[in-house]
C-alpha cells in the first residue's frame, strides 16, 4: 500500500464532508503482517477440512472442525484481551504466529508420516484458534494507535480487504491446488506464511505496544508534527497525549465488563451480533460437503468455489467505507444484514454450483460490509486503555456461541445439507427486523463514552 495511494484516498461523513487522512507507513506494516497471516490462515482453512473429508464424510464430524476453531474465543477470548491490554501487543502478535506456525509444521509431519487422524486435526485447529485470539485482538487494538480517527472506517476496510482477499480469494484456490498435489503441502506453505508477520510485528512503533505507552508515543508524534510544520496534526497528537496521561493506569476485566454492560448501545449490538453470527456459523457447518456432495464440485476445484465466495467478500470490504460515507453507518449495517439473509436463502435454493457460489459470495459481501462499520464503531466508542478487554469480552460472548451453533448446523445437515442455509436465513431476517431502530442508531455514535 503506497503512500501516494494512501494520500489520494478520501474519507467522509454522512453529511458529505470529506478529509484527506493518510493511513501511513505504520499501518502499512500492520496491514502487511495481517495479510501474510491471513495467507497462512486461508491455506489452513481450506486444507484442514479437505484433509478431514479424506478421513470421514460425517457432516457432524466435519462441522466439529469449524466449531473447534471458534472454541478458543469462548474459553480464552477474555484472557487474550487482558494480555493485549497488559503486554506489548507487537510481541503478542509475534508469539501467536510462532505458535500457529509450529502447529502447522506438526500437522504436516503427521500427514507425511501417515500418523494423522481426525483427533490430531481437532487438536491442531484448537491451537490455530488459540493463536488467532491473541493475534486478532492485538491487531484490532493496534489499528486506532497507528491511524487517526477519521480514517478508522477506511483502515478497517483495508484490514477486511486483506482478510477476505488473501484468506479466500488468493489462498483458497492455492490451497485447493496444493491439496491435490500433496495433503501436507498447504500446511508446509502455511507454516512459512506465519514467519513474515513475526518480523513486521516487532517493527511496529512504540505507540502500538500498549496503552501505557500512549502518552510518551503521542508526545513524540506531536513534536515531529511541529517540526514538520503541521500544527493541526500536532494539536491532534497533543489531545491524545493529554487523554492518555489522565487515563487510569489499571483497569480490571470486571471494570471492562461493567463498562460494556452499562453501555446500552454496545450491549445491544453485542447481543444482536451474537444472534446473527450464530446463524452464519450454523449455515457454514456443511458448506464443504454442500459443494462437494450436493453441487458435485470436484475436491480439486473447491478452492475455485471459495475464491468466488472470497471475491464477493473482497468487493464488500472495498465498497464498505464509501457506503458508510454516503449513507451513514446505521443504514449500511441494516442493509448488509437484509442482503445476507436473502443470500442465504438463495444458497439453499441454488440449482447448481455456479448459482450457489454467486449467492454465497453475495452473502460474504454483506458480511464484509457489516464488519467494517462495526469494527470502526468499537474502536471509536471504547476507550483505548480497555479496548483489548472489551473486545475480548464481546468476542467471548459472540464467537464463544459459534461452536455450539456450528455443531447444531452439522447435526441438522445430517438430515439435509441444504437445510441449515434456509434456517439461518430466517433467523437473520427476523433478528434484523427486530433490531431496525438499534442498527439505524449506529450513525449517532461517533465519540468515546467513558
GUDREN-457425 format. One line per 5 residues: number of its first residue (from 1); for each residue x, y, z of C-alpha. Coordinates in steps of 0.1 Angstrom, whole numbers. Each point is the difference from the previous one (the first is absolute). Layout:
REM GUDREN-457425
NUM = X Y Z ~ ...
REM end
This chain:
REM GUDREN-457425
1 = 0 0 0 ~ 18 31 -12 ~ 1 34 16 ~ -13 15 -33 ~ -30 -22 0
6 = -4 5 37 ~ -1 38 -3 ~ -22 1 -31 ~ -28 -19 18 ~ -28 19 17
11 = -22 -6 30 ~ -32 17 8 ~ -31 3 23 ~ -36 -6 -7 ~ -4 38 -3
16 = 23 -1 -30 ~ 31 15 14 ~ 33 -16 -12 ~ 35 3 13 ~ 33 -14 -12
21 = 14 -22 27 ~ 31 -21 -9 ~ 1 -34 17 ~ 38 1 1 ~ 30 -24 0
26 = -7 -15 34 ~ -35 -10 -11 ~ 17 -15 -31 ~ 22 -22 22 ~ -31 -11 20
31 = -20 -7 -32 ~ 29 -20 -15 ~ 4 -21 32 ~ -38 -7 0 ~ 2 -8 -38
36 = 27 -27 4 ~ -17 -14 31 ~ -33 -2 -19 ~ 18 -18 -29 ~ 11 -27 25
41 = -35 0 16 ~ -17 -4 -34 ~ 22 -29 -10 ~ -7 -18 33 ~ -37 9 -3
46 = -3 -19 -33 ~ 25 -27 7 ~ -12 -12 34 ~ -37 -7 -10 ~ 11 -16 -33
51 = 24 -22 19 ~ -28 -8 24 ~ -22 -11 -29 ~ 26 -27 -8 ~ -5 -13 35
56 = -38 2 3 ~ -31 12 -18 ~ -21 5 31 ~ -14 36 -1 ~ 1 2 38
61 = 37 -9 1 ~ 9 24 -28 ~ -20 28 18 ~ 20 -7 31 ~ 31 14 -18
66 = -17 34 -4 ~ -15 -2 35 ~ 34 -6 16 ~ 15 29 -19 ~ -24 23 20
71 = 2 -18 33 ~ 32 19 12 ~ -21 32 -2 ~ -23 -14 26 ~ 27 -12 25
76 = 29 24 -9 ~ -16 31 -15 ~ 0 21 31 ~ 34 -12 13 ~ 14 9 -35
81 = -15 35 3 ~ 16 4 34 ~ 33 -10 -13 ~ -3 24 -29 ~ -8 29 24
86 = 29 -9 24 ~ 29 -11 -22 ~ 17 12 -32 ~ -25 -6 -28 ~ 28 -3 -25
91 = 15 -30 18 ~ -34 -16 5 ~ -5 0 -38 ~ 34 -15 -5 ~ -4 -27 27
96 = -35 -9 -13 ~ 13 -6 -35 ~ 29 -20 13 ~ -24 -23 18 ~ -21 -4 -31
101 = 30 -7 -22 ~ 12 -28 22 ~ -35 -15 0 ~ -1 0 -38 ~ 34 -17 -2
106 = -12 -26 25 ~ -31 -9 -21 ~ 21 -1 -31 ~ 25 -25 15 ~ -29 -22 12
111 = -15 1 -35 ~ 32 -9 -17 ~ 7 -29 25 ~ -36 -14 -4 ~ -7 4 37
116 = -26 27 -4 ~ -36 -6 13 ~ -30 22 6 ~ 10 6 36 ~ 33 15 -10
121 = -19 23 -23 ~ -23 10 28 ~ 31 8 22 ~ 17 20 -28 ~ -32 21 -6
126 = -1 8 38 ~ 36 12 -1 ~ -7 21 -31 ~ -30 15 17 ~ 20 8 32
131 = 25 19 -21 ~ -28 18 -18 ~ -15 14 32 ~ 33 16 8 ~ 10 12 -35
136 = -35 14 -9 ~ -5 17 34 ~ 34 16 -3 ~ -4 12 -36 ~ -34 14 7
141 = 13 19 30 ~ 30 14 -20 ~ -21 15 -29 ~ -11 31 19 ~ 35 4 13
146 = 15 4 -35 ~ -27 19 -18 ~ -21 30 8 ~ -36 -2 9 ~ -14 14 -33
151 = 17 -29 -18 ~ -13 -28 21 ~ -27 -12 -24 ~ 25 0 -29 ~ 27 -17 21
156 = -24 -27 10 ~ -11 -3 -36 ~ 36 -7 -10 ~ 4 -25 28 ~ -32 -17 -10
161 = 11 0 -36 ~ 33 -17 9 ~ -18 -26 19 ~ -26 -7 -27 ~ 23 4 -30
166 = 29 -21 13 ~ -19 -24 23 ~ -26 -9 -26 ~ 8 14 -34 ~ 37 -8 -2
171 = 8 -27 25 ~ -31 -21 -5 ~ 6 -9 -37 ~ 37 -4 8 ~ -9 -23 30
176 = -22 -21 -22 ~ 27 -5 -27 ~ 26 -7 26 ~ -23 -26 16 ~ -3 -19 -33
181 = 38 -1 -2 ~ 6 -11 36 ~ -22 -1 31 ~ 27 16 21 ~ 12 26 -25
186 = -25 27 11 ~ 11 -4 35 ~ 37 4 -8 ~ -7 32 -20 ~ -23 13 28
191 = 27 -6 26 ~ 23 22 -21 ~ -26 26 -4 ~ -1 6 38 ~ 36 10 1
196 = -1 35 -17 ~ -26 15 23 ~ 23 -8 29 ~ 27 23 -13 ~ -25 27 -10
201 = -17 0 34 ~ 31 8 19 ~ 8 28 -25 ~ -32 19 10 ~ 4 32 19
206 = -1 5 38 ~ -36 14 -3 ~ -11 -35 -11 ~ 14 -17 31 ~ -27 7 26
211 = -20 28 15 ~ 25 7 27 ~ 23 14 -27 ~ -26 22 -17 ~ 10 32 18
216 = 37 -4 -8 ~ -6 -10 -36 ~ -25 27 -8 ~ 23 26 15 ~ 27 -11 -24
221 = -24 2 -29 ~ -12 35 10 ~ 36 12 1 ~ 6 -15 -34 ~ -31 16 -14
226 = 11 34 13 ~ 34 -5 -16 ~ -17 -9 -33 ~ -21 32 2 ~ -34 -18 5
231 = -17 18 29 ~ -33 -18 -5 ~ 17 -34 3 ~ 19 13 30 ~ -32 11 18
236 = -16 -34 -7 ~ 30 -18 15 ~ 1 23 29 ~ -36 -7 8 ~ 7 -37 -1
241 = 30 5 23 ~ -22 18 25 ~ -26 -27 -1 ~ 26 -28 5 ~ 17 19 28
246 = -32 4 20 ~ -12 -36 -6 ~ -1 -24 30 ~ 31 -22 -2 ~ -18 -33 8
251 = -34 -12 -10 ~ -13 -34 10 ~ -19 -25 -22 ~ -30 7 24 ~ 2 37 -8
256 = 0 -7 -37 ~ -30 -24 5 ~ -18 27 20 ~ 8 26 -27 ~ -14 -23 -27
261 = -31 -9 20 ~ -8 37 8 ~ 5 11 -36 ~ -35 -7 -13 ~ 8 3 -37
266 = 31 -23 1 ~ -18 -25 22 ~ -29 -2 -24 ~ 23 -2 -30 ~ 20 -29 15
271 = -32 -19 6 ~ -12 6 -35 ~ 34 -9 -15 ~ 0 -33 20 ~ -34 -10 -14
276 = 8 8 -36 ~ 35 -13 2 ~ -12 -33 15 ~ -24 -3 -30 ~ 29 5 -24
281 = 21 -26 19 ~ -30 -24 -1 ~ -2 4 -37 ~ 37 -4 -5 ~ 2 -34 16
286 = -8 -21 -31 ~ 15 24 -26 ~ 28 -23 -13 ~ -23 -31 -1 ~ -27 22 -16
291 = 22 8 -30 ~ 17 -34 -1 ~ -30 -22 3 ~ -30 21 -9 ~ 14 22 -28
296 = 25 -27 -10 ~ 31 23 -1 ~ 33 -21 -3 ~ 23 3 30 ~ 27 15 -22
301 = -24 29 -10 ~ -13 8 35 ~ 26 27 3 ~ -15 17 -31 ~ -34 0 17
306 = 14 15 32 ~ 19 26 -22 ~ -33 10 -16 ~ -15 4 35 ~ 30 20 10
311 = -4 23 -30 ~ -33 10 13 ~ 15 6 35 ~ 27 21 -16 ~ -25 21 -19
316 = -19 6 32 ~ 31 11 20 ~ 11 24 -27 ~ -33 18 -4 ~ -10 0 37
321 = 17 33 10 ~ -14 17 -31 ~ -35 -12 9 ~ 5 12 36 ~ 11 34 -12
326 = -30 3 -23 ~ -28 -15 21 ~ 13 -2 36 ~ 9 -30 21 ~ -36 -8 11
331 = -16 -4 -34 ~ 30 -19 -13 ~ 0 -25 29 ~ -38 -5 -4 ~ 3 -6 -37
336 = 29 -24 4 ~ -20 -23 22 ~ -30 0 -23 ~ 22 -9 -29 ~ 17 -28 20
341 = -34 -15 8 ~ -12 0 -36 ~ 34 -14 -11 ~ -2 -29 24 ~ -35 -9 -13
346 = 15 1 -36 ~ 27 -24 10 ~ -27 -24 12 ~ -19 3 -32 ~ 30 -1 -24
351 = -4 -26 -27 ~ 37 -4 -8 ~ 35 10 11 ~ 3 33 -18 ~ -32 14 13
356 = 8 -13 35 ~ 35 16 -2 ~ -15 34 -11 ~ -26 -1 28 ~ 26 -8 26
361 = 23 27 -14 ~ -27 25 4 ~ -5 -11 36 ~ 38 4 5 ~ -2 35 -14
366 = -28 9 24 ~ 20 -13 30 ~ 31 20 -11 ~ -21 32 -3 ~ -13 -6 35
371 = 34 -7 15 ~ 16 33 -11 ~ -24 24 18 ~ -5 -23 30 ~ 38 -2 5
376 = 3 38 -3 ~ -28 5 24 ~ 17 -21 27 ~ 33 19 -6 ~ -18 33 2
381 = -21 -6 30 ~ 22 -21 23 ~ 29 19 18 ~ 34 -13 -11 ~ 11 -11 35
386 = -27 -26 2 ~ -4 -9 -36 ~ 17 -33 1 ~ -21 -12 30 ~ -33 13 -15
391 = 8 -17 -33 ~ 9 -32 18 ~ -33 1 19 ~ -21 7 -31 ~ 17 -28 -20
396 = -2 -24 29 ~ -37 6 1 ~ -7 0 -37 ~ 27 -23 -15 ~ -3 -22 30
401 = -35 -10 -10 ~ 11 -8 -36 ~ 14 -35 8 ~ -34 -12 13 ~ -18 16 -29
406 = 24 -17 -25 ~ -4 -34 16 ~ -38 5 0 ~ 3 9 -37 ~ 20 -32 -6
411 = -27 -21 17 ~ -28 16 -21 ~ 21 -6 -31 ~ -2 -37 7 ~ -36 3 -10
416 = 5 23 -30 ~ 32 18 -10 ~ -20 30 -13 ~ -23 5 30 ~ 25 20 22
421 = 1 27 -26 ~ -38 5 1 ~ -2 0 38 ~ 29 25 2 ~ -17 23 -25
426 = -32 0 21 ~ 18 7 33 ~ 20 28 -16 ~ -30 17 -15 ~ -21 -1 31
431 = 28 12 22 ~ 7 29 -24 ~ -36 11 -1 ~ -2 1 38 ~ 33 20 1
436 = -8 27 -26 ~ 0 29 25 ~ 31 -12 16 ~ 19 -4 -32 ~ -11 34 -14
441 = 12 17 33 ~ 36 -11 -8 ~ 4 32 -20 ~ -2 21 32 ~ 28 -17 18
446 = 32 19 -10 ~ 18 6 32 ~ 14 -20 29 ~ -22 -3 31 ~ 17 -4 33
REM end
